[in-house]
Every structure is written in C-alpha cells, then in structure tokens.
C-alpha cells in the first residue's frame, strides 16, 4: 500500500510539473486512512470522528508516507502545507477531545527532525473549523477560536518555527514569527480577507 501510494502521488506531481503548470505548493492531507484502525464491519466513519485514531499508526505512516511525500514535493521546488488527519467536527470547544487530539498530533509533528523548522513545510492546524462553542453550549466567537488554537500554537512553538495556518470562515491567520516567550502577539499575525 505504501509503495503504491507514494508511486501514484509522485507520479501526479511529475505529470503536473511536466505539463508546465506553475504550481508552487501542495496541500498534504495526512489522511485518516493511515492513522485510523476501523474495526471490520464498521462503515461510513465521518472524517471528524476521531474514536478510531491510533497514535502509533499515525507515527508509523508519518515516517513512511507523509514525510517521504513532503520531501519529494520539496525536491520538485514545492512548498508543502500539511494538515491533520480528518476534519474538524461541526462543533468544537476549548478543552474538548478534538483539541486534545490536535495538540497530540501537532506536538509530535512539530518535533519531527525532517519537518520542524523546515522553511518549505507549513502546518495547517485544522481543516475548516466552523463552529466554536462555549462551556454553556452557546455559539462563541473569535476570542474562543483564538484561545482554542493558541493552545496548539503554544505547544508547537516549543519545538518548531514553521509557519502555522488556520483557515476559518474566509479568513487566514498566519503566525509568521514568535517573540522570545513563544507567545502569539497581534503584531506577529497577518490577517487578510479572502474573497
């Protein structure tokens, strides 16, 4: 499976490049196929369902699939935007299981010797977080969304200085640099509207 996956995806990059497309980056989904251990007879598991995530599988296939694929893309002159397995659940809240999952995944990835501080590798912290809720179950806003991801950024900044991306409701937040305390400050963020 691994060899077939790498051969196929490298071939796609080669075809795009040889066709003359002016591609500068690839968005690499660390697909839950490689990190989930879904029992036989269980079908249609939503990508936001993390109950079958197995950390040891994730670590194995990070080394065998995702890092080699990122290295190949970089060798072709591309930037790589890596995103975590799956997608955000419809509802997230500070301290929830999904936040803990993201912290675990990114803390490990941020320490990987071939990824950390690699200027060609960017990390997309979550795929399209759309609904942040407070402890009372009410819809929350930017303050809570910032706090939710700040916890992940703080853990990652202990290990790496890669650019971190968060896409949320037509806005990109980029952490371009950190101060000496590893905190995200307003002056260190670029916020731009996307159409």
N, CA and C atoms as a LAMMPS dump frame, in Angstrom:
ITEM: TIMESTEP
0
ITEM: NUMBER OF ATOMS
585
ITEM: BOX BOUNDS ff ff ff
-5.0000000000000000e+02 5.0000000000000000e+02
-5.0000000000000000e+02 5.0000000000000000e+02
-5.0000000000000000e+02 5.0000000000000000e+02
ITEM: ATOMS id mol type element x y z
1 1 1 N 0.811 -1.203 0
2 1 2 C 0 0 0
3 1 3 C 0.849 1.26 0
4 2 1 N 1.895 1.285 0.844
5 2 2 C 2.731 2.474 0.947
6 2 3 C 3.429 2.77 -0.384
7 3 1 N 4.053 1.746 -0.962
8 3 2 C 4.768 1.949 -2.217
9 3 3 C 3.808 2.423 -3.305
10 4 1 N 2.632 1.803 -3.382
11 4 2 C 1.646 2.209 -4.37
12 4 3 C 1.192 3.647 -4.182
13 5 1 N 0.976 4.039 -2.931
14 5 2 C 0.553 5.41 -2.619
15 5 3 C 1.625 6.409 -3.035
16 6 1 N 2.861 6.14 -2.648
17 6 2 C 3.95 7.058 -2.982
18 6 3 C 4.167 7.136 -4.498
19 7 1 N 4.141 5.991 -5.154
20 7 2 C 4.338 5.969 -6.605
21 7 3 C 3.25 6.773 -7.311
22 8 1 N 2.015 6.551 -6.912
23 8 2 C 0.891 7.256 -7.536
24 8 3 C 1.011 8.769 -7.325
25 9 1 N 1.211 9.193 -6.083
26 9 2 C 1.235 10.626 -5.789
27 9 3 C 2.457 11.331 -6.359
28 10 1 N 3.6 10.669 -6.359
29 10 2 C 4.778 11.251 -7.008
30 10 3 C 4.512 11.394 -8.511
31 11 1 N 3.849 10.407 -9.07
32 11 2 C 3.509 10.47 -10.497
33 11 3 C 2.593 11.637 -10.825
34 12 1 N 1.644 11.909 -9.939
35 12 2 C 0.745 13.062 -10.148
36 12 3 C 1.542 14.359 -10.147
37 13 1 N 2.441 14.508 -9.178
38 13 2 C 3.276 15.72 -9.134
39 13 3 C 4.1 15.822 -10.41
40 14 1 N 4.7 14.726 -10.824
41 14 2 C 5.519 14.737 -12.04
42 14 3 C 4.696 15.13 -13.264
43 15 1 N 3.484 14.602 -13.373
44 15 2 C 2.633 14.921 -14.522
45 15 3 C 2.248 16.402 -14.541
46 16 1 N 1.901 16.93 -13.376
47 16 2 C 1.521 18.344 -13.289
48 16 3 C 2.709 19.227 -13.669
49 17 1 N 3.868 18.897 -13.129
50 17 2 C 5.055 19.709 -13.408
51 17 3 C 5.475 19.591 -14.884
52 18 1 N 5.438 18.382 -15.426
53 18 2 C 5.863 18.199 -16.82
54 18 3 C 4.873 18.807 -17.802
55 19 1 N 3.623 18.999 -17.378
56 19 2 C 2.627 19.645 -18.233
57 19 3 C 2.827 21.159 -18.27
58 20 1 N 3.754 21.649 -17.426
59 20 2 C 4.065 23.071 -17.447
60 20 3 C 3.243 23.921 -16.497
61 21 1 N 2.495 23.291 -15.627
62 21 2 C 1.706 24.064 -14.662
63 21 3 C 2.647 24.801 -13.724
64 22 1 N 2.265 25.995 -13.362
65 22 2 C 3.064 26.824 -12.453
66 22 3 C 2.556 26.625 -11.022
67 23 1 N 2.832 25.474 -10.49
68 23 2 C 2.383 25.103 -9.149
69 23 3 C 3.49 25.432 -8.16
70 24 1 N 3.128 26.03 -7.027
71 24 2 C 4.143 26.39 -6.033
72 24 3 C 3.976 25.661 -4.705
73 25 1 N 2.809 25.06 -4.466
74 25 2 C 2.642 24.328 -3.218
75 25 3 C 1.661 23.179 -3.404
76 26 1 N 1.734 22.243 -2.487
77 26 2 C 0.797 21.139 -2.445
78 26 3 C 0.253 21.06 -1.011
79 27 1 N -1.031 20.833 -0.904
80 27 2 C -1.672 20.693 0.403
81 27 3 C -1.765 19.198 0.689
82 28 1 N -1.047 18.765 1.708
83 28 2 C -0.951 17.348 2.014
84 28 3 C -1.847 16.986 3.201
85 29 1 N -2.916 16.298 2.891
86 29 2 C -3.831 15.811 3.928
87 29 3 C -3.243 14.53 4.498
88 30 1 N -2.958 14.534 5.779
89 30 2 C -2.489 13.311 6.43
90 30 3 C -3.735 12.458 6.683
91 31 1 N -4.181 11.825 5.641
92 31 2 C -5.476 11.149 5.589
93 31 3 C -5.652 10.132 6.715
94 32 1 N -6.847 10.119 7.345
95 32 2 C -7.083 9.18 8.442
96 32 3 C -7.039 7.717 8.022
97 33 1 N -7.042 7.458 6.725
98 33 2 C -6.863 6.078 6.26
99 33 3 C -5.606 5.473 6.886
100 34 1 N -4.571 6.307 7.023
101 34 2 C -3.29 5.831 7.515
102 34 3 C -3.199 5.843 9.039
103 35 1 N -4.068 6.551 9.717
104 35 2 C -3.949 6.659 11.178
105 35 3 C -5.107 6.033 11.939
106 36 1 N -6.187 5.72 11.267
107 36 2 C -7.338 5.102 11.944
108 36 3 C -7.266 3.582 11.839
109 37 1 N -7.772 2.939 12.867
110 37 2 C -7.899 1.483 12.875
111 37 3 C -9.386 1.176 13.053
112 38 1 N -10.083 1.154 11.932
113 38 2 C -11.532 0.965 11.941
114 38 3 C -11.836 -0.537 11.96
115 39 1 N -12.631 -0.997 12.922
116 39 2 C -12.947 -2.427 13.012
117 39 3 C -13.7 -2.928 11.777
118 40 1 N -13.51 -4.199 11.484
119 40 2 C -14.231 -4.827 10.375
120 40 3 C -15.727 -4.661 10.595
121 41 1 N -16.428 -4.386 9.514
122 41 2 C -17.878 -4.237 9.583
123 41 3 C -18.35 -2.834 9.914
124 42 1 N -17.426 -1.931 10.252
125 42 2 C -17.795 -0.534 10.522
126 42 3 C -17.572 0.252 9.232
127 43 1 N -18.635 0.931 8.773
128 43 2 C -18.585 1.649 7.504
129 43 3 C -18.971 3.101 7.708
130 44 1 N -18.611 3.908 6.744
131 44 2 C -19.027 5.32 6.695
132 44 3 C -18.661 6.096 7.954
133 45 1 N -17.414 5.994 8.369
134 45 2 C -16.935 6.756 9.519
135 45 3 C -16.637 8.177 9.045
136 46 1 N -17.322 9.169 9.604
137 46 2 C -17.036 10.554 9.191
138 46 3 C -15.589 10.93 9.522
139 47 1 N -15.001 11.758 8.686
140 47 2 C -13.61 12.161 8.929
141 47 3 C -13.445 12.943 10.223
142 48 1 N -14.517 13.491 10.749
143 48 2 C -14.433 14.232 12.012
144 48 3 C -14.476 13.312 13.231
145 49 1 N -14.698 12.024 13.011
146 49 2 C -14.789 11.044 14.099
147 49 3 C -13.394 10.53 14.42
148 50 1 N -12.876 10.887 15.597
149 50 2 C -11.511 10.523 15.958
150 50 3 C -11.438 9.291 16.859
151 51 1 N -12.546 8.617 17.082
152 51 2 C -12.536 7.485 18.012
153 51 3 C -11.656 6.322 17.542
154 52 1 N -11.388 6.223 16.245
155 52 2 C -10.579 5.118 15.729
156 52 3 C -9.123 5.524 15.474
157 53 1 N -8.779 6.765 15.809
158 53 2 C -7.406 7.248 15.63
159 53 3 C -6.47 6.446 16.534
160 54 1 N -5.375 5.977 15.94
161 54 2 C -4.354 5.238 16.681
162 54 3 C -3.023 5.967 16.501
163 55 1 N -2.508 6.468 17.593
164 55 2 C -1.311 7.295 17.554
165 55 3 C -0.111 6.538 16.983
166 56 1 N 0.045 5.273 17.329
167 56 2 C 1.173 4.503 16.806
168 56 3 C 1.095 4.356 15.29
169 57 1 N -0.107 4.154 14.761
170 57 2 C -0.282 4.1 13.298
171 57 3 C 0.09 5.449 12.674
172 58 1 N -0.362 6.529 13.314
173 58 2 C -0.045 7.858 12.803
174 58 3 C 1.473 8.057 12.722
175 59 1 N 2.174 7.717 13.791
176 59 2 C 3.63 7.889 13.811
177 59 3 C 4.299 7.043 12.715
178 60 1 N 3.852 5.813 12.559
179 60 2 C 4.414 4.917 11.546
180 60 3 C 4.255 5.509 10.149
181 61 1 N 3.043 5.943 9.835
182 61 2 C 2.792 6.407 8.472
183 61 3 C 3.205 7.858 8.25
184 62 1 N 3.428 8.601 9.31
185 62 2 C 4.06 9.908 9.146
186 62 3 C 5.443 9.681 8.534
187 63 1 N 6.171 8.709 9.078
188 63 2 C 7.512 8.411 8.577
189 63 3 C 7.51 7.7 7.228
190 64 1 N 6.534 6.837 6.999
191 64 2 C 6.56 6.02 5.789
192 64 3 C 5.844 6.641 4.589
193 65 1 N 4.863 7.516 4.847
194 65 2 C 4.073 8.09 3.749
195 65 3 C 4.219 9.611 3.678
196 66 1 N 3.871 10.295 4.754
197 66 2 C 3.739 11.752 4.685
198 66 3 C 5.076 12.471 4.569
199 67 1 N 6.065 12.07 5.352
200 67 2 C 7.37 12.728 5.252
201 67 3 C 8.03 12.448 3.895
202 68 1 N 8.063 11.189 3.427
203 68 2 C 8.639 10.968 2.092
204 68 3 C 7.909 11.742 0.981
205 69 1 N 6.605 11.845 1.097
206 69 2 C 5.853 12.589 0.085
207 69 3 C 6.184 14.077 0.163
208 70 1 N 6.294 14.608 1.384
209 70 2 C 6.671 16.019 1.551
210 70 3 C 8.072 16.257 0.988
211 71 1 N 8.991 15.363 1.284
212 71 2 C 10.358 15.515 0.775
213 71 3 C 10.377 15.49 -0.757
214 72 1 N 9.574 14.642 -1.35
215 72 2 C 9.518 14.569 -2.811
216 72 3 C 8.993 15.884 -3.385
217 73 1 N 7.914 16.384 -2.815
218 73 2 C 7.353 17.651 -3.297
219 73 3 C 8.376 18.781 -3.163
220 74 1 N 9.063 18.821 -2.042
221 74 2 C 10.083 19.854 -1.824
222 74 3 C 11.201 19.721 -2.859
223 75 1 N 11.572 18.476 -3.179
224 75 2 C 12.634 18.26 -4.174
225 75 3 C 12.236 18.783 -5.556
226 76 1 N 10.941 18.958 -5.774
227 76 2 C 10.427 19.491 -7.038
228 76 3 C 10.202 20.997 -6.967
229 77 1 N 10.64 21.613 -5.855
230 77 2 C 10.531 23.057 -5.717
231 77 3 C 9.216 23.542 -5.135
232 78 1 N 8.464 22.647 -4.519
233 78 2 C 7.154 22.995 -3.972
234 78 3 C 7.205 23.204 -2.463
235 79 1 N 6.351 24.092 -1.993
236 79 2 C 6.081 24.176 -0.566
237 79 3 C 5.035 23.117 -0.24
238 80 1 N 5.038 22.655 0.998
239 80 2 C 4.086 21.643 1.437
240 80 3 C 3.297 22.184 2.62
241 81 1 N 1.983 22.204 2.48
242 81 2 C 1.089 22.565 3.577
243 81 3 C 0.524 21.247 4.112
244 82 1 N 0.934 20.888 5.314
245 82 2 C 0.474 19.634 5.92
246 82 3 C -0.719 19.925 6.816
247 83 1 N -1.773 19.101 6.669
248 83 2 C -2.937 19.25 7.529
249 83 3 C -3.202 17.944 8.251
250 84 1 N -3.834 18.021 9.419
251 84 2 C -4.006 16.824 10.241
252 84 3 C -5.002 15.838 9.642
253 85 1 N -4.98 14.612 10.141
254 85 2 C -5.961 13.632 9.672
255 85 3 C -7.391 14.101 9.963
256 86 1 N -8.27 13.921 9.002
257 86 2 C -9.681 14.228 9.207
258 86 3 C -10.024 15.69 9.072
259 87 1 N -11.203 16.029 9.554
260 87 2 C -11.712 17.399 9.53
261 87 3 C -12.261 17.755 10.908
262 88 1 N -12.396 19.045 11.162
263 88 2 C -12.98 19.482 12.427
264 88 3 C -14.426 19.004 12.535
265 89 1 N -14.814 18.617 13.729
266 89 2 C -16.238 18.358 13.934
267 89 3 C -17.027 19.656 13.738
268 90 1 N -18.317 19.535 13.551
269 90 2 C -19.154 20.719 13.359
270 90 3 C -19.079 21.66 14.555
271 91 1 N -18.939 21.086 15.748
272 91 2 C -18.852 21.886 16.971
273 91 3 C -17.564 21.55 17.703
274 92 1 N -16.801 22.611 18.037
275 92 2 C -15.608 22.447 18.854
276 92 3 C -15.711 23.391 20.044
277 93 1 N -14.984 23.074 21.107
278 93 2 C -14.975 23.903 22.314
279 93 3 C -13.621 23.766 22.989
280 94 1 N -13.183 24.796 23.651
281 94 2 C -11.903 24.79 24.344
282 94 3 C -11.86 23.608 25.31
283 95 1 N -10.78 22.831 25.202
284 95 2 C -10.578 21.689 26.089
285 95 3 C -11.26 20.409 25.637
286 96 1 N -11.933 20.426 24.487
287 96 2 C -12.649 19.227 24.04
288 96 3 C -11.685 18.156 23.536
289 97 1 N -12.227 16.987 23.248
290 97 2 C -11.412 15.854 22.797
291 97 3 C -10.7 16.164 21.485
292 98 1 N -11.341 16.933 20.617
293 98 2 C -10.715 17.249 19.34
294 98 3 C -9.504 18.17 19.528
295 99 1 N -9.6 19.127 20.415
296 99 2 C -8.454 19.991 20.698
297 99 3 C -7.294 19.16 21.261
298 100 1 N -7.594 18.241 22.163
299 100 2 C -6.551 17.391 22.738
300 100 3 C -5.906 16.513 21.658
301 101 1 N -6.73 16.031 20.751
302 101 2 C -6.241 15.245 19.608
303 101 3 C -5.288 16.085 18.753
304 102 1 N -5.694 17.314 18.417
305 102 2 C -4.84 18.181 17.613
306 102 3 C -3.53 18.491 18.324
307 103 1 N -3.597 18.741 19.614
308 103 2 C -2.377 19.004 20.383
309 103 3 C -1.446 17.8 20.301
310 104 1 N -1.973 16.599 20.47
311 104 2 C -1.146 15.389 20.427
312 104 3 C -0.499 15.211 19.05
313 105 1 N -1.29 15.358 18.004
314 105 2 C -0.772 15.202 16.64
315 105 3 C 0.306 16.24 16.358
316 106 1 N -0.004 17.51 16.618
317 106 2 C 0.937 18.568 16.248
318 106 3 C 2.161 18.615 17.15
319 107 1 N 2.029 18.235 18.399
320 107 2 C 3.217 18.194 19.252
321 107 3 C 4.223 17.181 18.7
322 108 1 N 3.713 16.065 18.229
323 108 2 C 4.595 15.053 17.648
324 108 3 C 5.195 15.544 16.323
325 109 1 N 4.361 16.059 15.444
326 109 2 C 4.831 16.521 14.135
327 109 3 C 5.846 17.656 14.297
328 110 1 N 5.596 18.566 15.221
329 110 2 C 6.472 19.725 15.42
330 110 3 C 7.882 19.326 15.839
331 111 1 N 8.042 18.121 16.359
332 111 2 C 9.356 17.643 16.792
333 111 3 C 10.055 16.785 15.744
334 112 1 N 9.357 16.479 14.651
335 112 2 C 9.935 15.579 13.653
336 112 3 C 11.164 16.235 13.017
337 113 1 N 12.309 15.567 13.04
338 113 2 C 13.548 16.201 12.558
339 113 3 C 13.525 16.625 11.094
340 114 1 N 12.711 15.997 10.272
341 114 2 C 12.669 16.376 8.86
342 114 3 C 11.618 17.445 8.562
343 115 1 N 10.795 17.767 9.553
344 115 2 C 9.728 18.741 9.343
345 115 3 C 9.94 20.028 10.138
346 116 1 N 10.376 19.906 11.376
347 116 2 C 10.492 21.101 12.218
348 116 3 C 11.507 22.081 11.628
349 117 1 N 11.131 23.333 11.67
350 117 2 C 11.957 24.434 11.177
351 117 3 C 12.328 24.298 9.7
352 118 1 N 11.601 23.494 8.969
353 118 2 C 11.817 23.335 7.533
354 118 3 C 11.04 24.453 6.839
355 119 1 N 11.754 25.354 6.209
356 119 2 C 11.13 26.514 5.58
357 119 3 C 10.172 26.191 4.448
358 120 1 N 10.207 24.972 3.949
359 120 2 C 9.311 24.582 2.865
360 120 3 C 8.059 23.869 3.376
361 121 1 N 7.965 23.68 4.695
362 121 2 C 6.832 22.963 5.281
363 121 3 C 6.02 23.914 6.16
364 122 1 N 4.747 24.016 5.854
365 122 2 C 3.809 24.814 6.641
366 122 3 C 2.813 23.851 7.264
367 123 1 N 2.27 24.218 8.411
368 123 2 C 1.311 23.364 9.094
369 123 3 C -0.051 24.045 9.171
370 124 1 N -1.046 23.404 8.605
371 124 2 C -2.435 23.868 8.716
372 124 3 C -3.019 23.165 9.94
373 125 1 N -3.3 23.918 10.982
374 125 2 C -3.608 23.331 12.284
375 125 3 C -4.892 22.525 12.314
376 126 1 N -5.863 22.877 11.517
377 126 2 C -7.127 22.13 11.457
378 126 3 C -7.806 22.447 10.138
379 127 1 N -8.601 21.521 9.673
380 127 2 C -9.318 21.751 8.433
381 127 3 C -10.671 22.392 8.719
382 128 1 N -10.791 23.646 8.358
383 128 2 C -12.037 24.402 8.384
384 128 3 C -12.844 24.303 9.674
385 129 1 N -12.285 24.845 10.747
386 129 2 C -13.091 24.917 11.967
387 129 3 C -14.248 25.897 11.753
388 130 1 N -15.459 25.451 11.934
389 130 2 C -16.593 26.316 11.6
390 130 3 C -17.471 26.688 12.777
391 131 1 N -17.461 25.902 13.834
392 131 2 C -18.35 26.207 14.946
393 131 3 C -17.669 26.072 16.284
394 132 1 N -17.377 27.193 16.923
395 132 2 C -16.779 27.176 18.262
396 132 3 C -17.875 27.494 19.266
397 133 1 N -17.915 26.724 20.341
398 133 2 C -18.947 26.87 21.359
399 133 3 C -18.303 27.054 22.725
400 134 1 N -19.024 27.736 23.619
401 134 2 C -18.504 27.923 24.977
402 134 3 C -18.952 26.773 25.875
403 135 1 N -18.59 26.852 27.142
404 135 2 C -18.914 25.773 28.09
405 135 3 C -20.407 25.616 28.333
406 136 1 N -21.183 26.625 28.006
407 136 2 C -22.639 26.558 28.172
408 136 3 C -23.333 26.018 26.922
409 137 1 N -22.545 25.649 25.918
410 137 2 C -23.116 25.112 24.692
411 137 3 C -23.613 26.173 23.729
412 138 1 N -23.28 27.428 23.992
413 138 2 C -23.701 28.527 23.124
414 138 3 C -22.604 28.847 22.112
415 139 1 N -23.023 29.287 20.95
416 139 2 C -22.075 29.66 19.898
417 139 3 C -21.158 30.757 20.424
418 140 1 N -19.861 30.587 20.23
419 140 2 C -18.876 31.563 20.679
420 140 3 C -18.281 32.268 19.463
421 141 1 N -17.184 32.993 19.671
422 141 2 C -16.649 33.797 18.574
423 141 3 C -15.138 33.741 18.452
424 142 1 N -14.592 34.832 17.912
425 142 2 C -13.163 34.892 17.629
426 142 3 C -12.306 34.712 18.878
427 143 1 N -12.738 35.251 19.992
428 143 2 C -11.956 35.129 21.239
429 143 3 C -11.752 33.653 21.588
430 144 1 N -12.822 32.879 21.533
431 144 2 C -12.738 31.461 21.859
432 144 3 C -11.981 30.678 20.783
433 145 1 N -12.199 31.053 19.521
434 145 2 C -11.486 30.381 18.432
435 145 3 C -9.984 30.626 18.568
436 146 1 N -9.609 31.859 18.9
437 146 2 C -8.201 32.184 19.097
438 146 3 C -7.633 31.382 20.259
439 147 1 N -8.355 31.316 21.368
440 147 2 C -7.894 30.554 22.525
441 147 3 C -7.755 29.073 22.196
442 148 1 N -8.692 28.56 21.435
443 148 2 C -8.67 27.144 21.044
444 148 3 C -7.366 26.817 20.312
445 149 1 N -7.02 27.634 19.331
446 149 2 C -5.829 27.357 18.543
447 149 3 C -4.551 27.853 19.204
448 150 1 N -4.67 28.847 20.086
449 150 2 C -3.477 29.324 20.781
450 150 3 C -2.854 28.206 21.606
451 151 1 N -3.674 27.361 22.205
452 151 2 C -3.154 26.237 22.988
453 151 3 C -2.313 25.306 22.115
454 152 1 N -2.729 25.113 20.873
455 152 2 C -1.997 24.259 19.939
456 152 3 C -0.709 24.958 19.498
457 153 1 N -0.819 26.246 19.183
458 153 2 C 0.352 27.028 18.784
459 153 3 C 1.395 27.018 19.894
460 154 1 N 0.965 27.218 21.131
461 154 2 C 1.91 27.258 22.252
462 154 3 C 2.696 25.96 22.373
463 155 1 N 2.028 24.83 22.196
464 155 2 C 2.721 23.539 22.26
465 155 3 C 3.698 23.406 21.103
466 156 1 N 3.267 23.764 19.909
467 156 2 C 4.125 23.619 18.733
468 156 3 C 5.347 24.526 18.806
469 157 1 N 5.176 25.731 19.325
470 157 2 C 6.284 26.685 19.379
471 157 3 C 7.394 26.255 20.33
472 158 1 N 7.138 25.275 21.157
473 158 2 C 8.213 24.715 21.991
474 158 3 C 9.23 23.98 21.128
475 159 1 N 8.804 23.549 19.93
476 159 2 C 9.628 22.671 19.115
477 159 3 C 9.972 23.189 17.73
478 160 1 N 9.157 24.093 17.177
479 160 2 C 9.41 24.491 15.789
480 160 3 C 9.008 25.938 15.542
481 161 1 N 9.528 26.457 14.429
482 161 2 C 9.205 27.817 13.99
483 161 3 C 8.565 27.827 12.608
484 162 1 N 7.998 26.7 12.196
485 162 2 C 7.332 26.646 10.896
486 162 3 C 6.172 27.637 10.867
487 163 1 N 5.781 28.044 9.673
488 163 2 C 4.589 28.884 9.533
489 163 3 C 3.37 28.018 9.842
490 164 1 N 2.464 28.559 10.627
491 164 2 C 1.252 27.856 11.027
492 164 3 C 0.06 28.549 10.394
493 165 1 N -0.858 27.761 9.878
494 165 2 C -2.025 28.298 9.197
495 165 3 C -3.298 27.81 9.869
496 166 1 N -4.279 28.681 9.902
497 166 2 C -5.623 28.305 10.341
498 166 3 C -6.581 28.957 9.36
499 167 1 N -7.429 28.166 8.755
500 167 2 C -8.438 28.716 7.86
501 167 3 C -9.765 28.658 8.585
502 168 1 N -10.439 29.781 8.631
503 168 2 C -11.729 29.805 9.319
504 168 3 C -12.603 30.891 8.727
505 169 1 N -13.705 30.49 8.135
506 169 2 C -14.72 31.408 7.641
507 169 3 C -14.154 32.591 6.861
508 170 1 N -13.52 32.281 5.735
509 170 2 C -12.991 33.279 4.802
510 170 3 C -11.855 34.122 5.355
511 171 1 N -11.197 33.641 6.403
512 171 2 C -10.049 34.376 6.924
513 171 3 C -8.876 33.419 7.088
514 172 1 N -7.7 33.885 6.769
515 172 2 C -6.496 33.12 7.051
516 172 3 C -5.771 33.837 8.181
517 173 1 N -5.301 33.074 9.135
518 173 2 C -4.468 33.613 10.196
519 173 3 C -3.098 32.951 10.037
520 174 1 N -2.067 33.75 9.896
521 174 2 C -0.73 33.213 9.754
522 174 3 C 0.09 33.619 10.972
523 175 1 N 0.736 32.677 11.584
524 175 2 C 1.699 33.001 12.618
525 175 3 C 3.049 33.082 11.919
526 176 1 N 3.513 34.274 11.671
527 176 2 C 4.728 34.448 10.892
528 176 3 C 5.987 34.438 11.741
529 177 1 N 5.862 34.81 12.989
530 177 2 C 7.032 34.808 13.859
531 177 3 C 6.561 34.723 15.288
532 178 1 N 7.468 34.5 16.166
533 178 2 C 7.112 34.438 17.57
534 178 3 C 8.058 35.336 18.354
535 179 1 N 7.605 35.79 19.498
536 179 2 C 8.525 36.568 20.311
537 179 3 C 9.337 35.615 21.173
538 180 1 N 10.205 36.149 21.98
539 180 2 C 11.116 35.307 22.754
540 180 3 C 10.396 34.428 23.767
541 181 1 N 9.194 34.794 24.151
542 181 2 C 8.429 33.985 25.099
543 181 3 C 7.604 32.908 24.397
544 182 1 N 7.616 32.9 23.074
545 182 2 C 6.842 31.916 22.335
546 182 3 C 5.356 32.252 22.28
547 183 1 N 5.003 33.498 22.578
548 183 2 C 3.592 33.886 22.554
549 183 3 C 3.231 34.492 21.207
550 184 1 N 2.006 34.321 20.845
551 184 2 C 1.472 34.919 19.624
552 184 3 C 0.987 36.312 19.963
553 185 1 N 1.528 37.326 19.364
554 185 2 C 1.082 38.696 19.616
555 185 3 C 0.398 39.24 18.382
556 186 1 N -0.429 40.246 18.574
557 186 2 C -1.141 40.829 17.437
558 186 3 C -0.172 41.299 16.356
559 187 1 N 0.934 41.872 16.75
560 187 2 C 1.886 42.373 15.757
561 187 3 C 2.557 41.249 14.985
562 188 1 N 2.483 40.031 15.487
563 188 2 C 3.104 38.884 14.834
564 188 3 C 2.141 38.128 13.932
565 189 1 N 0.928 38.621 13.815
566 189 2 C -0.056 37.936 12.987
567 189 3 C -0.412 38.796 11.799
568 190 1 N -0.549 38.159 10.687
569 190 2 C -1.054 38.814 9.489
570 190 3 C -2.444 38.275 9.262
571 191 1 N -3.403 39.155 9.218
572 191 2 C -4.784 38.751 8.981
573 191 3 C -5.226 39.396 7.683
574 192 1 N -5.719 38.581 6.75
575 192 2 C -6.167 39.145 5.486
576 192 3 C -7.493 38.534 5.087
577 193 1 N -8.324 39.315 4.47
578 193 2 C -9.619 38.837 3.978
579 193 3 C -9.408 38.135 2.649
580 194 1 N -10.07 37.023 2.478
581 194 2 C -10.018 36.299 1.215
582 194 3 C -11.405 36.342 0.586
583 195 1 N -11.446 36.51 -0.711
584 195 2 C -12.75 36.576 -1.363
585 195 3 C -13.225 35.206 -1.784
